[in-house]
Amino acid sequence: VCKLSCYHHNATMMNPDQPELGEAVPLQTWLLGEIQKQIPVQQNGQQLSIIRKTTVAYAVAKLLRRAITSTPLSAAKISIDNFVVRTKKQHDNSELLPTSSMTDILGVDMISERLSLTIIEPSHVNNMLDEGEEGGTGRAIEVCISPSQLLESSSSAFEQIDEKTICHLFGVMLYQLYSNLDPTSKESLLGADPIQNNSEQLGDDYDGANEPARKKAATTTYSALHDVNTPPSIIMLVQNLVESKCDHPLNPQNICTSMKEACDDLHLLLHEPSRFMFTRKQLERVGSVQLKFRQNRLYGREKEMSLLSDAFNRVSAGGNEAFFIGGFSGSGKTRLVETVMTLVEISGGYVIKLKFDQVKGRPLLELISAFNELCSLIRKKKSPQELQIIVDQLTESVGSDLSMLGRLLPNVYSLLPRGQLKQSREQGGNRMNFQSVCFILRQFMRVVSSKSHPVMLFLDDLQWSDSTVLDVIHDILSEETDARCFFVGSYRSNEVSSEHAIFGLMKDLETSKVTTQKLILDGIKIEDVNTLISDALCAFPRTTRRLSTIIHEKTQGNPFFCLEFLRSLVDRGLLRHSLRQGSWEWDAEKIGLENTTDNVLYLLSSKMNGLTNEVQTVLKVLSCFGIKVNGNIITYLNSTSQYCDII
């Protein structure tokens, strides 16, 4: 059973124990029907047809891959005449309905090997063609390969062929599938052998001087695919397969020489057609093609995400826990924690997030302000009855110090009834010291955190905090109560020494028997860098491996550095999008000669040096106010004679 993830909405799962066999139609006949079928353009008819053909192509590729492992294959077996498409039985004229073009493919059979592939769940519906990047929901579709119940085997003497030849012949099949030419005509076979055409035009003694003839041959060979607006990614796949046995392929590094690679490529096209198949829409919307980074994906951190999620689940069950994450700037520490924040909020918990600022230098006040915001979160999530219970528990816990709690966390007054609010504010209070601050916060956390509402406290850039903040954290976590607090602290491992107070906090928490974990984020693996770059370029991963290897070596797998390096390549014209080819192009040799450092700030500073003097002045002034700038400050600066012309 092979699982395929693809876009799908509101699908009804077929019963795998009683699969519908449907009506068997020779692939050649089915393809003729696809060519003759006219669906209105406003219903995305062309795209739906391409998706249907890609579904069949994927099924054929899976069958060929299975057949390779079980029996020798001959060239005759890898042809459009050796496959049957099974479709749902249609009522008269039902093929004119849009739904029939989306859900009627039940499977594909391979006649000679008596292999049958069944699509357990319909693979596509019209909604998957949403233009948005996230326009659809991924569904796992199972394809089962088993002995065919409809076909009898046909065997004959043949000469066994290697996998490169199989890939080449499969490429010829794909050309027939997508070209919209009559599959029974000679034109659909590209003169029976597209590689033969190439070889004849290029000559056996090919050298660089024949480059124009070489390009002309390739353009002529695949012109039928261009004529019907076949997506560039499919044209590339056909070309890479067909040229797998060519002595002088146009792109030697991109040739596809295994059916596994072909299956992976087709799977990717079905999995996310808006990114990998129908990329022309971006050009139509914005007038140019940009790098298409995924905003909500964390590459290569699955293990770390699991560790963090498991830690939160333990906190939800009972007790406090601390999780420290170290790593270089740009390694993805903050992004990793943000993936767990969603889990906390879904489970009914509260998330407090604070990023320390090197410039402001008031870490304890910033921490108290973060707890103050927690009061607002509680107010939003709780009913009046639940708020009254919290108020009663706070009153019992802090007693006469309720007014002190109100002075420390003013938003707590929003939780109190009007009468109690007035009385609490009129009460006096003693002067607060550090011990009283710790006591108040500890009692507050004991009340507001619970099994149903655990609290996650995330302190980012912990290297810029101070010992008072860390002491407060230790005091809250080491308290043996029913509180459920999940503390996560991130820090730049290259900016702290072994004597930093962060490591003292870790030891103190372990001494206090608080479960404590430490995680260091190194660079991601080259495979994950390749996935990142493949996504950004909307290209098959096998075609970006060489580029990914170079970038991984230069960035040491730092995710943010990889992104910035890609952007810098575009800015300098070393990575550019070809409108003619419909894909990104680059010179790996030139990129390999680029100088970089092991510091991500190198690229950022280089980019800022390219800004105008006025913009650089603005950035320098605003940086004096820390990582965030209040809008009132910008308004004030704009009113001064010195900065009014540049802000």
Buried (B, 14 or more C-beta within 10 A) or exposed (E): EBEBBBBBBEBEEBEEEEBBBBBBBBBBBBBBEBBEBEBEEEEBBBBBBBBBBBBBBBBBBBBBBBBBEEEEBBBBBBBBBBBBBBBBEBEEEEBEEBEBBBBBBBBBBBBBBBBBBBBBBBBBBBBBBEEEBEBBEEBEBBBBBEEBEBBEEEEEEEEEBEBBBBBBBBBBBBBBBBBBBBBBEEEBBBEEBBBEBBBEBBEEEBEEEBEEEBEEBBEBBBEBBBEBEBBBBBBBBBBBBBBBBBEBBBEEEBBBBBBBBBBBBBBBBBBBBBBBBBBBEBBEEEEEBEBBEBEEEBBBBEEBBEBBBEBBEBBBEEBBBBBBBBBBBBBBBBBBBBBBBEBBBEBEBBBBBBBBBEEBEEBBEBBBBBBBBBBEBBBEBBEEEEBBEBBEBBBEBBEEBBBBBBEBBEBBBEBBEEEBBEEBEEEEBEEBEEEBBBBBBBBBBBBBBBEEBBBBBBBBBBBBBBEBBBBBBBBBBBBEBEBBBBBBBBBBBEBBEEEBBBBBBBEBBEEBEBBBBEBEBEBBEBBBBBBBBBBBBBBBBBBBBBBBBBBBEBBBBBBBBBBBBBBBBBEEEBBBBEEEEBBBEBBEEEBBEBEBEEBBEBBBEEEEEEEEEEEBBBEEBBEEBBBEBEEEBBEEBEEEEEBEEBB
